[in-house]
Amino acid sequence: MATTLATPERPLRVAIVGAGPSGFYAAAALLKEEGYKVTVDMYDRLVAPHGLVRYGVAPDHQNIKAVAKTYDRTAADPGFRYFGNVEFGKQITHEDLHRHYDAIFYATGAQSDRRLGVPGEDLPNSLSATEFVAWYNGHPDFRDLNPDLSCEAAIVVGVGNVAMDVARILAKSVDELKATDITDYALEALAKSSIKDIYIVARRGPAQVKFTNAEVREFGHLALADPIVLDSELRLDRASSASIEGDTSMQKNLDYLRAYVEIGNTGKPRRVHFRFLLSPVEIIGEDGKIVAVKMERNQLRAVAGGDIIAGGTGQYETIPAGMILRSVGYKGSPLPGVPYDTRKGTIPNELGRVIDPASDKTVRGEYVVGWAKRGPTGVIGTNKPDSIESVNSMFEDLQKGKLHGCEDPNPDAAVALLQERGVRYVTADEWRKIDAYEVNSGKPQGRPRIKLVKADEMLDVLK
Ligand SMILES: Cc1cc2nc3c(=O)[nH]c(=O)nc-3n(C[C@H](O)[C@H](O)[C@H](O)COP(=O)(O)OP(=O)(O)OC[C@H]3O[C@@H](n4cnc5c(N)ncnc54)[C@H](O)[C@@H]3O)c2cc1C
């Protein structure tokens, strides 16, 4: 080894910014690497760790949220420290981390969303699915979103699993949701919802959907809602048929959709309409409220390289609705002092090594993982090999002597810095207390937990 770093006398000091899945998978890989002594300090702008596992994954999918237990095991490692309620770029800077750590991993996810770019998009109740999801999941930044559920129809634009999540939450009964960890205020608002028709609208056809089998299957088992599919919209053009040949998962999606055509409307009070080959072109408002969305009908075209793209036909359809939720993709937000690719919405990198686009060279000691690295693709598990790849790049750099020891590696110095600045950071032990409080509060009601939302409420538990 070309360095004395990562030894018991001088452990390698690593900062991870972001406590979502990718941050935890990176921490686990760093801490268990044999032959190296590494300590990890993880920072998150929120009090609660776990990123989108807590604030994105649907509350009625508790089996998926259970992955957090794996992260808790990593957090219990003696080489791991957690600093929640500390935002990179505000309470702690790029410069600070370089002074106190030998390597930095950015695991900040993709915090913003893509827009439709159509007139009327800024009307109230035109929201991103991210905002709506964050609201019902108790993300402190979205506590006061107050979506208006007094309308009769909502349109969800997009056919990924997030679109399916928001449509399902709107379609489910209170009884179906009350045993989950959905926030009380969201449950109360959903109990009063007047929404009866939910349209899931796809730009392309049923052979191009992004949702998975389990997600579409659930719509056949809802207490209050029928899934409605038009037979005419399930007919595939030749290129689409060819593109899904041998794709059993896509065939299964189509089987579910065909079954929904057969079942039809059984008279349940709510309906979830799957609509294809439509693009919103205008969100129509009256007196400052959404009343309808104008859609252009699309047709598909196979292009060089095998892609099948949608193009407008000049024919239009208007769907009356009072709410629109766009779920057309996420993108990252730039971090102060860190390179950023505006077009891709990610931190430029090569196998996880951050690249400075100005010089096209790697930035010494800086790495990226997860959605901040590759964009918003894949499931939670996809982040594990992705984080391991970046960690391997770092160990390779360490072996080649490309990591230089930081100026002030004393673990107490990083803590002193936060204290001097009056930052009320939350430690792993403190998070465990908040977590236990939430879980215990849920027990009498048979719920997995009752979430605390604002940082102050969480800090009160610690008093
Ligand atoms: C609505 C939704 C539902 C999903 N459901 C599923 C599902 O059911 N199953 C599945 O497998 N996958 C699901 N996914 C995908 C999964 O959540 C992602 O693959 C995963 O969370 C990405 O991990 P990450 O660590 O890159 O980002 P994130 O989970 O977003 O974590 C990023 C963390 O960085 C923190 N952060 C950001 N900026 C800063 C800063 N400046 N300073 C400090 N901290 C910062 C954030 O607070 C956050 O905790 C879902 C995604 C969404 C959006």
PDBQT file of the ligand as one rigid body, heavy atoms in Angstrom, charges set to zero:
ROOT
HETATM    1  C1  LIG A 501     -41.805   7.992  -4.789  1.00  0.00    +0.000 C 
HETATM    2  C2  LIG A 501     -40.790   6.903  -4.890  1.00  0.00    +0.000 A 
HETATM    3  C3  LIG A 501     -41.130   5.611  -4.562  1.00  0.00    +0.000 A 
HETATM    4  C4  LIG A 501     -40.201   4.586  -4.679  1.00  0.00    +0.000 A 
HETATM    5  N1  LIG A 501     -40.576   3.326  -4.351  1.00  0.00    +0.000 NA
HETATM    6  C5  LIG A 501     -39.696   2.319  -4.478  1.00  0.00    +0.000 A 
HETATM    7  C6  LIG A 501     -40.082   0.994  -4.154  1.00  0.00    +0.000 A 
HETATM    8  O1  LIG A 501     -41.236   0.740  -3.772  1.00  0.00    +0.000 OA
HETATM    9  N2  LIG A 501     -39.151   0.009  -4.280  1.00  0.00    +0.000 N 
HETATM   10  C7  LIG A 501     -37.875   0.261  -4.703  1.00  0.00    +0.000 A 
HETATM   11  O2  LIG A 501     -37.058  -0.668  -4.800  1.00  0.00    +0.000 OA
HETATM   12  N3  LIG A 501     -37.482   1.521  -5.027  1.00  0.00    +0.000 NA
HETATM   13  C8  LIG A 501     -38.352   2.542  -4.916  1.00  0.00    +0.000 A 
HETATM   14  N4  LIG A 501     -37.966   3.819  -5.239  1.00  0.00    +0.000 N 
HETATM   15  C9  LIG A 501     -36.559   4.050  -5.650  1.00  0.00    +0.000 C 
HETATM   16  C10 LIG A 501     -35.614   4.200  -4.437  1.00  0.00    +0.000 C 
HETATM   17  O3  LIG A 501     -36.240   4.984  -3.462  1.00  0.00    +0.000 OA
HETATM   18  C11 LIG A 501     -34.273   4.801  -4.899  1.00  0.00    +0.000 C 
HETATM   19  O4  LIG A 501     -33.619   3.840  -5.725  1.00  0.00    +0.000 OA
HETATM   20  C12 LIG A 501     -33.326   5.147  -3.755  1.00  0.00    +0.000 C 
HETATM   21  O5  LIG A 501     -33.953   5.814  -2.699  1.00  0.00    +0.000 OA
HETATM   22  C13 LIG A 501     -32.155   6.030  -4.257  1.00  0.00    +0.000 C 
HETATM   23  O6  LIG A 501     -31.254   6.153  -3.208  1.00  0.00    +0.000 OA
HETATM   24  P1  LIG A 501     -30.285   7.391  -3.017  1.00  0.00    +0.000 P 
HETATM   25  O7  LIG A 501     -29.538   7.107  -1.768  1.00  0.00    +0.000 OA
HETATM   26  O8  LIG A 501     -29.516   7.627  -4.245  1.00  0.00    +0.000 OA
HETATM   27  O9  LIG A 501     -31.227   8.680  -2.834  1.00  0.00    +0.000 OA
HETATM   28  P2  LIG A 501     -32.267   9.092  -1.710  1.00  0.00    +0.000 P 
HETATM   29  O10 LIG A 501     -33.029   7.941  -1.179  1.00  0.00    +0.000 OA
HETATM   30  O11 LIG A 501     -33.060  10.212  -2.284  1.00  0.00    +0.000 OA
HETATM   31  O12 LIG A 501     -31.382   9.685  -0.512  1.00  0.00    +0.000 OA
HETATM   32  C14 LIG A 501     -30.723  10.918  -0.621  1.00  0.00    +0.000 C 
HETATM   33  C15 LIG A 501     -30.501  11.509   0.767  1.00  0.00    +0.000 C 
HETATM   34  O13 LIG A 501     -29.644  12.656   0.643  1.00  0.00    +0.000 OA
HETATM   35  C16 LIG A 501     -30.101  13.675   1.511  1.00  0.00    +0.000 C 
HETATM   36  N5  LIG A 501     -29.610  14.964   1.000  1.00  0.00    +0.000 N 
HETATM   37  C17 LIG A 501     -29.926  15.553  -0.175  1.00  0.00    +0.000 A 
HETATM   38  N6  LIG A 501     -29.283  16.731  -0.289  1.00  0.00    +0.000 NA
HETATM   39  C18 LIG A 501     -28.538  16.882   0.834  1.00  0.00    +0.000 A 
HETATM   40  C19 LIG A 501     -27.655  17.907   1.316  1.00  0.00    +0.000 A 
HETATM   41  N7  LIG A 501     -27.413  19.017   0.611  1.00  0.00    +0.000 N 
HETATM   42  N8  LIG A 501     -27.064  17.732   2.519  1.00  0.00    +0.000 NA
HETATM   43  C20 LIG A 501     -27.305  16.604   3.268  1.00  0.00    +0.000 A 
HETATM   44  N9  LIG A 501     -28.144  15.622   2.853  1.00  0.00    +0.000 NA
HETATM   45  C21 LIG A 501     -28.749  15.756   1.663  1.00  0.00    +0.000 A 
HETATM   46  C22 LIG A 501     -31.617  13.521   1.462  1.00  0.00    +0.000 C 
HETATM   47  O14 LIG A 501     -32.250  14.131   2.578  1.00  0.00    +0.000 OA
HETATM   48  C23 LIG A 501     -31.785  12.004   1.435  1.00  0.00    +0.000 C 
HETATM   49  O15 LIG A 501     -31.891  11.474   2.730  1.00  0.00    +0.000 OA
HETATM   50  C24 LIG A 501     -38.884   4.866  -5.128  1.00  0.00    +0.000 A 
HETATM   51  C25 LIG A 501     -38.541   6.169  -5.470  1.00  0.00    +0.000 A 
HETATM   52  C26 LIG A 501     -39.484   7.177  -5.357  1.00  0.00    +0.000 A 
HETATM   53  C27 LIG A 501     -39.101   8.573  -5.735  1.00  0.00    +0.000 C 
ENDROOT
TORSDOF 0
